[in-house]
Amino acid sequence: MLLAKLDVWRVVLIGGFSNIAVIGLLIGIVLTYFFNKKRYLKLVDKYAGESKEQRKKGNVIVRLYVLFSIIIFFVVSLYKPGYLPKM
């Protein structure tokens, strides 16, 4: 497993359960803020009036962003300082 090879689990679990609890707490606070008083409806209303063309353009931008984020994640995680693979 790539994450185990890079010792990422050791970094996440170095404080034991406390790091996971803090991350869970932060996620809970953000979700509570977003869904409290139906703030998400503002986003739905904001984008309800966009045309099909705008929606397609936005979907392409989001898909490219996700694709490049995943590619960059793997490139950075597989990078070894001082080592350049032969191409």
C-alpha positions as CSV (number, residue, x, y, z in Angstrom):
1,M,0.0,0.0,0.0
2,L,1.4,3.3,-1.1
3,L,0.4,5.2,2.1
4,A,2.0,2.6,4.3
5,K,5.2,2.7,2.2
6,L,5.5,6.4,2.6
7,D,4.7,6.2,6.4
8,V,1.7,8.5,6.1
9,W,-0.2,6.4,8.6
10,R,2.4,7.1,11.2
11,V,2.1,10.8,10.8
12,V,-1.7,10.7,11.0
13,L,-1.7,8.4,14.0
14,I,1.3,9.8,15.9
15,G,-0.9,11.4,18.5
16,G,-3.1,8.4,18.7
17,F,-6.8,8.9,18.6
18,S,-6.6,12.6,19.2
19,N,-5.6,13.6,15.7
20,I,-8.5,11.7,14.2
21,A,-10.8,13.2,16.7
22,V,-9.7,16.7,15.9
23,I,-10.1,16.2,12.2
24,G,-13.6,14.7,12.8
25,L,-14.5,17.6,15.0
26,L,-13.5,20.1,12.4
27,I,-15.4,18.3,9.7
28,G,-18.4,18.3,12.0
29,I,-18.2,22.0,12.7
30,V,-18.0,22.9,9.0
31,L,-20.9,20.6,8.1
32,T,-23.0,22.0,11.0
33,Y,-22.3,25.5,9.8
34,F,-23.1,24.8,6.2
35,F,-26.4,22.9,6.8
36,N,-27.6,25.0,9.7
37,K,-30.2,27.5,8.7
38,K,-30.1,25.9,5.2
39,R,-27.1,27.9,3.9
40,Y,-26.7,25.4,1.2
41,L,-29.9,26.7,-0.4
42,K,-28.1,29.9,-1.2
43,L,-25.7,27.9,-3.5
44,V,-28.6,26.1,-5.1
45,D,-30.4,29.4,-5.8
46,K,-27.2,31.0,-7.1
47,Y,-26.7,28.3,-9.8
48,A,-30.4,27.6,-10.6
49,G,-30.6,30.2,-13.3
50,E,-27.5,29.2,-15.3
51,S,-27.8,28.1,-18.9
52,K,-26.9,24.6,-20.3
53,E,-23.8,26.1,-21.9
54,Q,-22.6,27.6,-18.6
55,R,-23.4,24.3,-16.8
56,K,-21.3,22.3,-19.3
57,K,-18.4,24.7,-19.1
58,G,-18.5,24.6,-15.3
59,N,-18.6,20.8,-15.3
60,V,-15.6,20.6,-17.7
61,I,-13.6,22.9,-15.4
62,V,-14.5,20.9,-12.3
63,R,-13.6,17.6,-14.0
64,L,-10.2,19.0,-15.2
65,Y,-9.5,20.3,-11.7
66,V,-10.2,16.9,-10.1
67,L,-8.2,15.1,-12.7
68,F,-5.2,17.3,-12.3
69,S,-5.4,17.2,-8.5
70,I,-5.3,13.4,-8.6
71,I,-2.4,13.3,-11.1
72,I,-0.4,15.9,-9.0
73,F,-1.1,13.9,-5.8
74,F,0.4,10.7,-7.3
75,V,3.3,12.5,-8.9
76,V,4.2,14.2,-5.6
77,S,3.7,11.0,-3.6
78,L,5.9,9.0,-5.9
79,Y,8.7,11.6,-6.1
80,K,11.9,10.6,-4.4
81,P,14.4,13.4,-3.7
82,G,17.6,12.9,-5.7
83,Y,16.0,10.3,-8.0
84,L,14.8,11.0,-11.5
85,P,13.5,8.0,-13.4
86,K,14.7,7.5,-17.0
87,M,12.2,8.3,-19.6
